[in-house]
Amino acid sequence: MTPSPPDGAVSPLGQPSVVPASGDRRGYPAPAHLVFFHGPMDCGKSTLALQVDHNQSRQGRHGLLLTQGDRSGNPQISSRVGLRREAVEVDVEVDVRLLVRDRWAAGHRVDYVIVDEAQFLTGTQVEQLAELVDESHVDVYAFGLTTDFRARLFPGTQRLFELADDVQRVQVEVLCWCGLRGLLNARVVGGAMVREGATVVVADTAPAAGTATAEVADDDAGVRYQVLCRRHHARGQLGPTPTGPGQLALR
Ligand SMILES: [Zn+2]
């Protein structure tokens, strides 16, 4: 049994908790938090998002799940380990404050918001999330990629770095082919790493039996992404698997 804190209690360390001990906090002055979890592809962000949702739900709290450009093509948060939950797809035009207020107006509770693929948020939408936290005491947990294939922060990620109460790198280790920690996403077209093009090209990473690994998945356009260490990202070296032993994929 987890004892409930007294009304208005904040954690002794003043830190946001992924699993609050209390239930609905809207009636309390306790602050809500904007927490951002980030990492490269395949580091387990969507899985963690669904785990946070599960933990919150078990506390009797009600969540609203948002996503953008979901890899399944349906409005849901899906993870490569097979978990999935329905979510609301938000495009760049959506005011997330109105989304939550509409839920309230319809009689639904929203105690927390989970945003997957948060790198695709606009700066304005991140500011809207911060307002939900500060003015409406809704906890927001955002999950997204750190950098694009050019090793630059996504706009949504940058604004979350600037505004979030807490920023955490997802600790699940993703390895480069060389065995070093994978930090950066490479865009691969026709077997070669590219450094130019639109920031957002969402590859279909639905599992294809026998072909797609966790790190490598092709879509119809032949665009795929691969996680590399910083050195091999800089060199454009994709490793022996896609290009053959000893071959360098340089462009
Ligand atoms: Zn490497």
py3Dmol code that shows the C-alpha trace and the ligand (Angstrom):
import py3Dmol

protein = """\
ATOM      1  CA  MET A   1       0.000   0.000   0.000  1.00  0.00           C
ATOM      2  CA  THR A   2       1.303   3.406  -0.899  1.00  0.00           C
ATOM      3  CA  PRO A   3       0.385   6.091   1.614  1.00  0.00           C
ATOM      4  CA  SER A   4      -1.137   9.173   0.076  1.00  0.00           C
ATOM      5  CA  PRO A   5       0.601  12.431   0.779  1.00  0.00           C
ATOM      6  CA  PRO A   6      -1.345  15.147   2.546  1.00  0.00           C
ATOM      7  CA  ASP A   7      -3.187  17.673   0.455  1.00  0.00           C
ATOM      8  CA  GLY A   8      -0.856  19.987  -1.338  1.00  0.00           C
ATOM      9  CA  ALA A   9       2.231  17.942  -0.612  1.00  0.00           C
ATOM     10  CA  VAL A  10       5.143  18.142  -2.944  1.00  0.00           C
ATOM     11  CA  SER A  11       7.904  15.612  -3.068  1.00  0.00           C
ATOM     12  CA  PRO A  12      10.649  16.317  -0.548  1.00  0.00           C
ATOM     13  CA  LEU A  13      13.145  16.840  -3.313  1.00  0.00           C
ATOM     14  CA  GLY A  14      10.771  18.959  -5.306  1.00  0.00           C
ATOM     15  CA  GLN A  15      11.302  16.712  -8.272  1.00  0.00           C
ATOM     16  CA  PRO A  16       8.701  15.419 -10.655  1.00  0.00           C
ATOM     17  CA  SER A  17       7.865  11.806 -10.185  1.00  0.00           C
ATOM     18  CA  VAL A  18       7.049   9.535 -13.064  1.00  0.00           C
ATOM     19  CA  VAL A  19       4.700   7.693 -10.739  1.00  0.00           C
ATOM     20  CA  PRO A  20       2.988  10.187  -8.471  1.00  0.00           C
ATOM     21  CA  ALA A  21       1.756   8.710  -5.206  1.00  0.00           C
ATOM     22  CA  SER A  22      -1.384  10.791  -5.359  1.00  0.00           C
ATOM     23  CA  GLY A  23      -4.263  10.418  -7.726  1.00  0.00           C
ATOM     24  CA  ASP A  24      -6.115  13.363  -9.185  1.00  0.00           C
ATOM     25  CA  ARG A  25      -4.101  16.420  -8.299  1.00  0.00           C
ATOM     26  CA  ARG A  26      -6.175  18.975 -10.108  1.00  0.00           C
ATOM     27  CA  GLY A  27      -7.788  20.015  -6.856  1.00  0.00           C
ATOM     28  CA  TYR A  28      -4.468  20.579  -5.151  1.00  0.00           C
ATOM     29  CA  PRO A  29      -2.002  23.410  -5.486  1.00  0.00           C
ATOM     30  CA  ALA A  30       0.802  20.884  -6.013  1.00  0.00           C
ATOM     31  CA  PRO A  31       2.677  21.811  -9.160  1.00  0.00           C
ATOM     32  CA  ALA A  32       2.504  19.758 -12.296  1.00  0.00           C
ATOM     33  CA  HIS A  33       5.555  19.122 -14.415  1.00  0.00           C
ATOM     34  CA  LEU A  34       6.687  19.063 -17.996  1.00  0.00           C
ATOM     35  CA  VAL A  35       9.100  16.177 -18.432  1.00  0.00           C
ATOM     36  CA  PHE A  36      10.929  15.390 -21.647  1.00  0.00           C
ATOM     37  CA  PHE A  37      12.511  12.029 -22.420  1.00  0.00           C
ATOM     38  CA  HIS A  38      14.724  11.960 -25.471  1.00  0.00           C
ATOM     39  CA  GLY A  39      17.115   9.703 -27.315  1.00  0.00           C
ATOM     40  CA  PRO A  40      17.975   8.254 -30.720  1.00  0.00           C
ATOM     41  CA  MET A  41      15.708   5.907 -32.638  1.00  0.00           C
ATOM     42  CA  ASP A  42      15.024   2.549 -31.062  1.00  0.00           C
ATOM     43  CA  CYS A  43      16.065   3.603 -27.598  1.00  0.00           C
ATOM     44  CA  GLY A  44      12.684   2.579 -26.237  1.00  0.00           C
ATOM     45  CA  LYS A  45      10.947   5.940 -26.031  1.00  0.00           C
ATOM     46  CA  SER A  46       7.525   4.710 -27.145  1.00  0.00           C
ATOM     47  CA  THR A  47       7.775   1.724 -24.851  1.00  0.00           C
ATOM     48  CA  LEU A  48       8.601   4.047 -21.975  1.00  0.00           C
ATOM     49  CA  ALA A  49       5.701   6.314 -22.944  1.00  0.00           C
ATOM     50  CA  LEU A  50       3.306   3.397 -22.685  1.00  0.00           C
ATOM     51  CA  GLN A  51       4.869   2.307 -19.404  1.00  0.00           C
ATOM     52  CA  VAL A  52       4.400   5.779 -17.926  1.00  0.00           C
ATOM     53  CA  ASP A  53       0.788   5.733 -19.102  1.00  0.00           C
ATOM     54  CA  HIS A  54       0.278   2.340 -17.499  1.00  0.00           C
ATOM     55  CA  ASN A  55       1.769   3.482 -14.201  1.00  0.00           C
ATOM     56  CA  GLN A  56      -0.341   6.634 -14.169  1.00  0.00           C
ATOM     57  CA  SER A  57      -3.520   4.734 -14.996  1.00  0.00           C
ATOM     58  CA  ARG A  58      -2.900   2.392 -12.096  1.00  0.00           C
ATOM     59  CA  GLN A  59      -2.953   5.406  -9.805  1.00  0.00           C
ATOM     60  CA  GLY A  60      -6.451   6.181 -11.003  1.00  0.00           C
ATOM     61  CA  ARG A  61      -5.360   9.063 -13.172  1.00  0.00           C
ATOM     62  CA  HIS A  62      -6.711   9.759 -16.617  1.00  0.00           C
ATOM     63  CA  GLY A  63      -4.468  10.492 -19.548  1.00  0.00           C
ATOM     64  CA  LEU A  64      -4.653  11.899 -23.017  1.00  0.00           C
ATOM     65  CA  LEU A  65      -2.228  10.318 -25.467  1.00  0.00           C
ATOM     66  CA  LEU A  66      -0.966  12.349 -28.407  1.00  0.00           C
ATOM     67  CA  THR A  67       1.282  11.450 -31.274  1.00  0.00           C
ATOM     68  CA  GLN A  68       2.430  12.778 -34.624  1.00  0.00           C
ATOM     69  CA  GLY A  69       3.371  10.931 -37.754  1.00  0.00           C
ATOM     70  CA  ASP A  70       3.011   7.651 -35.925  1.00  0.00           C
ATOM     71  CA  ARG A  71       5.097   4.944 -37.558  1.00  0.00           C
ATOM     72  CA  SER A  72       2.107   2.654 -37.890  1.00  0.00           C
ATOM     73  CA  GLY A  73       0.158   5.233 -39.890  1.00  0.00           C
ATOM     74  CA  ASN A  74      -2.727   4.986 -37.421  1.00  0.00           C
ATOM     75  CA  PRO A  75      -3.332   7.342 -34.527  1.00  0.00           C
ATOM     76  CA  GLN A  76      -1.755   5.290 -31.806  1.00  0.00           C
ATOM     77  CA  ILE A  77       1.402   5.018 -29.823  1.00  0.00           C
ATOM     78  CA  SER A  78       3.091   1.811 -30.820  1.00  0.00           C
ATOM     79  CA  SER A  79       6.378   0.356 -29.755  1.00  0.00           C
ATOM     80  CA  ARG A  80       8.584  -2.139 -31.435  1.00  0.00           C
ATOM     81  CA  VAL A  81       8.138  -4.572 -28.592  1.00  0.00           C
ATOM     82  CA  GLY A  82       4.493  -4.910 -29.536  1.00  0.00           C
ATOM     83  CA  LEU A  83       2.694  -2.579 -27.137  1.00  0.00           C
ATOM     84  CA  ARG A  84       0.215  -0.108 -28.550  1.00  0.00           C
ATOM     85  CA  ARG A  85      -2.489   2.263 -27.382  1.00  0.00           C
ATOM     86  CA  GLU A  86      -4.834   4.508 -29.253  1.00  0.00           C
ATOM     87  CA  ALA A  87      -3.754   8.111 -29.379  1.00  0.00           C
ATOM     88  CA  VAL A  88      -4.871  11.381 -30.872  1.00  0.00           C
ATOM     89  CA  GLU A  89      -2.923  12.457 -33.919  1.00  0.00           C
ATOM     90  CA  VAL A  90      -1.940  16.109 -33.722  1.00  0.00           C
ATOM     91  CA  ASP A  91      -0.714  18.070 -36.695  1.00  0.00           C
ATOM     92  CA  VAL A  92       1.076  21.395 -36.522  1.00  0.00           C
ATOM     93  CA  GLU A  93      -2.224  23.299 -36.586  1.00  0.00           C
ATOM     94  CA  VAL A  94      -3.616  21.739 -33.404  1.00  0.00           C
ATOM     95  CA  ASP A  95      -3.796  23.810 -30.227  1.00  0.00           C
ATOM     96  CA  VAL A  96      -3.151  21.200 -27.565  1.00  0.00           C
ATOM     97  CA  ARG A  97      -4.736  23.415 -24.901  1.00  0.00           C
ATOM     98  CA  LEU A  98      -8.028  23.302 -26.764  1.00  0.00           C
ATOM     99  CA  LEU A  99      -7.680  19.562 -27.194  1.00  0.00           C
ATOM    100  CA  VAL A 100      -7.564  19.134 -23.414  1.00  0.00           C
ATOM    101  CA  ARG A 101     -10.271  21.701 -22.726  1.00  0.00           C
ATOM    102  CA  ASP A 102     -12.560  19.990 -25.204  1.00  0.00           C
ATOM    103  CA  ARG A 103     -12.087  16.773 -23.260  1.00  0.00           C
ATOM    104  CA  TRP A 104     -12.961  18.513 -20.046  1.00  0.00           C
ATOM    105  CA  ALA A 105     -15.989  20.154 -21.641  1.00  0.00           C
ATOM    106  CA  ALA A 106     -17.162  16.704 -22.718  1.00  0.00           C
ATOM    107  CA  GLY A 107     -16.939  15.518 -19.121  1.00  0.00           C
ATOM    108  CA  HIS A 108     -13.690  13.560 -19.365  1.00  0.00           C
ATOM    109  CA  ARG A 109     -10.868  13.885 -16.899  1.00  0.00           C
ATOM    110  CA  VAL A 110      -7.409  14.665 -18.170  1.00  0.00           C
ATOM    111  CA  ASP A 111      -4.821  14.494 -15.401  1.00  0.00           C
ATOM    112  CA  TYR A 112      -1.824  14.000 -17.628  1.00  0.00           C
ATOM    113  CA  VAL A 113      -0.831  14.198 -21.258  1.00  0.00           C
ATOM    114  CA  ILE A 114       1.615  11.886 -22.969  1.00  0.00           C
ATOM    115  CA  VAL A 115       3.141  13.090 -26.223  1.00  0.00           C
ATOM    116  CA  ASP A 116       5.017  10.635 -28.390  1.00  0.00           C
ATOM    117  CA  GLU A 117       7.091  11.760 -31.373  1.00  0.00           C
ATOM    118  CA  ALA A 118       7.402  15.089 -29.585  1.00  0.00           C
ATOM    119  CA  GLN A 119      10.267  16.131 -31.843  1.00  0.00           C
ATOM    120  CA  PHE A 120       7.611  16.996 -34.417  1.00  0.00           C
ATOM    121  CA  LEU A 121       5.851  19.522 -32.161  1.00  0.00           C
ATOM    122  CA  THR A 122       6.123  23.145 -33.089  1.00  0.00           C
ATOM    123  CA  GLY A 123       7.671  25.536 -30.615  1.00  0.00           C
ATOM    124  CA  THR A 124       4.230  27.037 -30.130  1.00  0.00           C
ATOM    125  CA  GLN A 125       2.770  23.660 -29.224  1.00  0.00           C
ATOM    126  CA  VAL A 126       5.501  23.102 -26.646  1.00  0.00           C
ATOM    127  CA  GLU A 127       4.590  26.469 -25.153  1.00  0.00           C
ATOM    128  CA  GLN A 128       0.947  25.358 -25.082  1.00  0.00           C
ATOM    129  CA  LEU A 129       1.981  22.227 -23.173  1.00  0.00           C
ATOM    130  CA  ALA A 130       3.896  24.352 -20.675  1.00  0.00           C
ATOM    131  CA  GLU A 131       0.799  26.493 -20.186  1.00  0.00           C
ATOM    132  CA  LEU A 132      -1.275  23.378 -19.508  1.00  0.00           C
ATOM    133  CA  VAL A 133       1.254  22.428 -16.835  1.00  0.00           C
ATOM    134  CA  ASP A 134       1.411  25.837 -15.178  1.00  0.00           C
ATOM    135  CA  GLU A 135      -2.154  27.061 -15.496  1.00  0.00           C
ATOM    136  CA  SER A 136      -4.148  23.832 -15.465  1.00  0.00           C
ATOM    137  CA  HIS A 137      -1.871  21.547 -13.403  1.00  0.00           C
ATOM    138  CA  VAL A 138      -1.802  18.846 -16.042  1.00  0.00           C
ATOM    139  CA  ASP A 139       1.353  16.743 -16.020  1.00  0.00           C
ATOM    140  CA  VAL A 140       2.957  16.425 -19.429  1.00  0.00           C
ATOM    141  CA  TYR A 141       5.334  13.625 -20.392  1.00  0.00           C
ATOM    142  CA  ALA A 142       6.893  14.149 -23.795  1.00  0.00           C
ATOM    143  CA  PHE A 143       8.985  11.582 -25.661  1.00  0.00           C
ATOM    144  CA  GLY A 144      10.997  12.290 -28.764  1.00  0.00           C
ATOM    145  CA  LEU A 145      14.096  12.051 -30.842  1.00  0.00           C
ATOM    146  CA  THR A 146      17.014  14.215 -29.870  1.00  0.00           C
ATOM    147  CA  THR A 147      18.500  15.055 -33.258  1.00  0.00           C
ATOM    148  CA  ASP A 148      17.645  14.668 -36.926  1.00  0.00           C
ATOM    149  CA  PHE A 149      19.833  12.928 -39.506  1.00  0.00           C
ATOM    150  CA  ARG A 150      22.059  15.995 -39.694  1.00  0.00           C
ATOM    151  CA  ALA A 151      22.758  15.727 -35.973  1.00  0.00           C
ATOM    152  CA  ARG A 152      20.777  18.919 -35.306  1.00  0.00           C
ATOM    153  CA  LEU A 153      18.078  19.273 -32.681  1.00  0.00           C
ATOM    154  CA  PHE A 154      14.539  18.947 -33.978  1.00  0.00           C
ATOM    155  CA  PRO A 155      12.592  22.198 -33.405  1.00  0.00           C
ATOM    156  CA  GLY A 156      10.188  20.573 -30.953  1.00  0.00           C
ATOM    157  CA  THR A 157      13.079  18.965 -29.114  1.00  0.00           C
ATOM    158  CA  GLN A 158      14.903  22.277 -28.855  1.00  0.00           C
ATOM    159  CA  ARG A 159      11.882  24.031 -27.338  1.00  0.00           C
ATOM    160  CA  LEU A 160      11.375  21.158 -24.901  1.00  0.00           C
ATOM    161  CA  PHE A 161      15.022  21.430 -23.845  1.00  0.00           C
ATOM    162  CA  GLU A 162      14.388  25.108 -23.213  1.00  0.00           C
ATOM    163  CA  LEU A 163      11.112  24.809 -21.307  1.00  0.00           C
ATOM    164  CA  ALA A 164      10.867  21.404 -19.652  1.00  0.00           C
ATOM    165  CA  ASP A 165      11.163  21.083 -15.889  1.00  0.00           C
ATOM    166  CA  ASP A 166      13.114  17.899 -16.346  1.00  0.00           C
ATOM    167  CA  VAL A 167      14.989  16.534 -19.364  1.00  0.00           C
ATOM    168  CA  GLN A 168      16.112  12.918 -19.326  1.00  0.00           C
ATOM    169  CA  ARG A 169      18.066  10.928 -21.858  1.00  0.00           C
ATOM    170  CA  VAL A 170      16.434   7.535 -22.233  1.00  0.00           C
ATOM    171  CA  GLN A 171      18.946   5.103 -20.859  1.00  0.00           C
ATOM    172  CA  VAL A 172      18.231   2.027 -22.942  1.00  0.00           C
ATOM    173  CA  GLU A 173      21.449   1.457 -24.826  1.00  0.00           C
ATOM    174  CA  VAL A 174      21.299   1.520 -28.593  1.00  0.00           C
ATOM    175  CA  LEU A 175      24.520   0.366 -30.148  1.00  0.00           C
ATOM    176  CA  CYS A 176      26.237   1.435 -33.318  1.00  0.00           C
ATOM    177  CA  TRP A 177      27.430  -1.459 -35.490  1.00  0.00           C
ATOM    178  CA  CYS A 178      30.892  -0.931 -34.003  1.00  0.00           C
ATOM    179  CA  GLY A 179      29.606  -1.585 -30.510  1.00  0.00           C
ATOM    180  CA  LEU A 180      29.882   1.950 -29.234  1.00  0.00           C
ATOM    181  CA  ARG A 181      26.856   3.746 -27.880  1.00  0.00           C
ATOM    182  CA  GLY A 182      24.545   4.922 -30.667  1.00  0.00           C
ATOM    183  CA  LEU A 183      23.712   8.588 -30.347  1.00  0.00           C
ATOM    184  CA  LEU A 184      22.773   9.884 -33.789  1.00  0.00           C
ATOM    185  CA  ASN A 185      20.292   8.997 -36.494  1.00  0.00           C
ATOM    186  CA  ALA A 186      21.572   8.484 -40.028  1.00  0.00           C
ATOM    187  CA  ARG A 187      19.281   8.718 -43.043  1.00  0.00           C
ATOM    188  CA  VAL A 188      20.146   6.088 -45.608  1.00  0.00           C
ATOM    189  CA  VAL A 189      18.959   6.217 -49.206  1.00  0.00           C
ATOM    190  CA  GLY A 190      20.011   3.558 -51.648  1.00  0.00           C
ATOM    191  CA  GLY A 191      22.491   2.132 -49.206  1.00  0.00           C
ATOM    192  CA  ALA A 192      24.316   5.409 -48.642  1.00  0.00           C
ATOM    193  CA  MET A 193      24.072   7.928 -45.870  1.00  0.00           C
ATOM    194  CA  VAL A 194      22.671  11.281 -46.936  1.00  0.00           C
ATOM    195  CA  ARG A 195      23.033  14.619 -45.216  1.00  0.00           C
ATOM    196  CA  GLU A 196      20.627  16.747 -47.190  1.00  0.00           C
ATOM    197  CA  GLY A 197      16.882  16.765 -47.651  1.00  0.00           C
ATOM    198  CA  ALA A 198      13.714  17.446 -45.719  1.00  0.00           C
ATOM    199  CA  THR A 199      14.048  17.239 -41.970  1.00  0.00           C
ATOM    200  CA  VAL A 200      11.124  14.895 -41.655  1.00  0.00           C
ATOM    201  CA  VAL A 201      10.831  11.770 -43.740  1.00  0.00           C
ATOM    202  CA  VAL A 202       9.033   9.197 -41.673  1.00  0.00           C
ATOM    203  CA  ALA A 203      10.072   5.703 -42.598  1.00  0.00           C
ATOM    204  CA  ASP A 204       7.675   2.859 -42.167  1.00  0.00           C
ATOM    205  CA  THR A 205       9.247   0.848 -39.440  1.00  0.00           C
ATOM    206  CA  ALA A 206       6.492  -1.704 -39.040  1.00  0.00           C
ATOM    207  CA  PRO A 207       8.194  -5.019 -38.494  1.00  0.00           C
ATOM    208  CA  ALA A 208       8.786  -6.996 -41.646  1.00  0.00           C
ATOM    209  CA  ALA A 209       9.329 -10.630 -40.828  1.00  0.00           C
ATOM    210  CA  GLY A 210      12.872 -11.766 -41.308  1.00  0.00           C
ATOM    211  CA  THR A 211      14.145  -8.495 -42.710  1.00  0.00           C
ATOM    212  CA  ALA A 212      13.847  -5.500 -40.457  1.00  0.00           C
ATOM    213  CA  THR A 213      16.030  -5.434 -37.410  1.00  0.00           C
ATOM    214  CA  ALA A 214      15.379  -3.046 -34.585  1.00  0.00           C
ATOM    215  CA  GLU A 215      17.855  -0.642 -36.085  1.00  0.00           C
ATOM    216  CA  VAL A 216      17.133  -0.996 -39.760  1.00  0.00           C
ATOM    217  CA  ALA A 217      13.854  -0.760 -41.575  1.00  0.00           C
ATOM    218  CA  ASP A 218      13.078   0.278 -45.110  1.00  0.00           C
ATOM    219  CA  ASP A 219      10.036   2.028 -46.389  1.00  0.00           C
ATOM    220  CA  ASP A 220       8.639   2.041 -49.887  1.00  0.00           C
ATOM    221  CA  ALA A 221      10.728   5.019 -50.906  1.00  0.00           C
ATOM    222  CA  GLY A 222      13.939   3.247 -49.944  1.00  0.00           C
ATOM    223  CA  VAL A 223      14.575   5.608 -47.061  1.00  0.00           C
ATOM    224  CA  ARG A 224      15.707   4.078 -43.839  1.00  0.00           C
ATOM    225  CA  TYR A 225      17.319   5.263 -40.669  1.00  0.00           C
ATOM    226  CA  GLN A 226      20.203   3.760 -38.768  1.00  0.00           C
ATOM    227  CA  VAL A 227      21.602   4.655 -35.395  1.00  0.00           C
ATOM    228  CA  LEU A 228      25.328   5.348 -35.362  1.00  0.00           C
ATOM    229  CA  CYS A 229      27.933   6.485 -32.892  1.00  0.00           C
ATOM    230  CA  ARG A 230      29.147  10.044 -33.291  1.00  0.00           C
ATOM    231  CA  ARG A 231      32.321   9.052 -35.116  1.00  0.00           C
ATOM    232  CA  HIS A 232      30.668   6.812 -37.660  1.00  0.00           C
ATOM    233  CA  HIS A 233      27.904   9.382 -38.190  1.00  0.00           C
ATOM    234  CA  ALA A 234      30.575  11.962 -38.974  1.00  0.00           C
ATOM    235  CA  ARG A 235      32.354   9.558 -41.324  1.00  0.00           C
ATOM    236  CA  GLY A 236      29.176   8.285 -42.944  1.00  0.00           C
ATOM    237  CA  GLN A 237      30.165   4.694 -42.275  1.00  0.00           C
ATOM    238  CA  LEU A 238      27.180   2.384 -42.057  1.00  0.00           C
ATOM    239  CA  GLY A 239      29.072  -0.750 -41.116  1.00  0.00           C
ATOM    240  CA  PRO A 240      29.473  -4.125 -42.729  1.00  0.00           C
ATOM    241  CA  THR A 241      25.851  -5.225 -42.686  1.00  0.00           C
ATOM    242  CA  PRO A 242      24.182  -2.907 -45.216  1.00  0.00           C
ATOM    243  CA  THR A 243      27.120  -2.248 -47.537  1.00  0.00           C
ATOM    244  CA  GLY A 244      29.268  -5.352 -47.305  1.00  0.00           C
ATOM    245  CA  PRO A 245      32.475  -5.905 -45.352  1.00  0.00           C
ATOM    246  CA  GLY A 246      35.089  -3.260 -45.789  1.00  0.00           C
ATOM    247  CA  GLN A 247      32.962  -1.024 -47.930  1.00  0.00           C
ATOM    248  CA  LEU A 248      32.517   2.563 -47.008  1.00  0.00           C
ATOM    249  CA  ALA A 249      29.325   4.330 -47.873  1.00  0.00           C
ATOM    250  CA  LEU A 250      30.404   7.871 -48.501  1.00  0.00           C
ATOM    251  CA  ARG A 251      28.535  10.595 -50.211  1.00  0.00           C
TER     252      ARG A 251
END
"""
ligand_1 = """\
1
ZN
Zn 30.290 3.347 -34.512
"""
view = py3Dmol.view(width=600, height=400)
view.addModel(protein, "pdb")
view.setStyle({"model": 0}, {"cartoon": {"style": "trace"}})
view.addModel(ligand_1, "xyz")
view.setStyle({"model": 1}, {"stick": {}})
view.zoomTo()
view.show()
